[in-house]
Amino acid sequence: QARVGLTDADPSWASVWPSAAALAFHITSKEGKEAVRGKAVAELGAGLGVAGLTAASVGASSVTLCDRDPLALHCAMSSAVVCG
């Protein structure tokens, strides 16, 4: 018996999309660090939260991860805890 909500799950969040990797790479550049340092950052459709967690690591004052799938957010927050 399938649990409610899991039968139509969309696992697209479970992979790091090339655009997320590219944005995270840019955030680690001098210009990217300057753009996010001390700022509030929101990542929409965060999935695993790669870009948002990268922004946090370079000094964003706060990061909000948004995704329609609660499991994606759980995994992103677990990564944040593990990575500090």
Secondary structure as the mmCIF struct_conf table of DSSP 4:
data_model
#
loop_
_struct_conf.conf_type_id
_struct_conf.id
_struct_conf.beg_label_comp_id
_struct_conf.beg_label_asym_id
_struct_conf.beg_label_seq_id
_struct_conf.end_label_comp_id
_struct_conf.end_label_asym_id
_struct_conf.end_label_seq_id
HELX_LH_PP_P HELX_LH_PP_P1 ALA A 2 ARG A 3
TURN_TY1_P TURN_TY1_P1 VAL A 4 ASP A 8
HELX_RH_3T_P HELX_RH_3T_P1 PRO A 11 ALA A 14
BEND BEND1 SER A 15 SER A 15
HELX_RH_AL_P HELX_RH_AL_P1 PRO A 18 ILE A 27
TURN_TY1_P TURN_TY1_P2 THR A 28 THR A 28
BEND BEND2 SER A 29 SER A 29
HELX_RH_AL_P HELX_RH_AL_P2 LYS A 30 VAL A 36
TURN_TY1_P TURN_TY1_P3 ARG A 37 GLY A 38
BEND BEND3 LYS A 39 LYS A 39
STRN STRN1 ALA A 40 LEU A 44
TURN_TY1_P TURN_TY1_P4 GLY A 45 GLY A 45
TURN_TY1_P TURN_TY1_P5 GLY A 47 LEU A 48
HELX_RH_AL_P HELX_RH_AL_P3 VAL A 50 SER A 57
TURN_TY1_P TURN_TY1_P6 VAL A 58 GLY A 59
BEND BEND4 SER A 61 SER A 61
STRN STRN2 SER A 62 CYS A 66
BEND BEND5 ARG A 68 ARG A 68
HELX_RH_AL_P HELX_RH_AL_P4 PRO A 70 CYS A 83
#
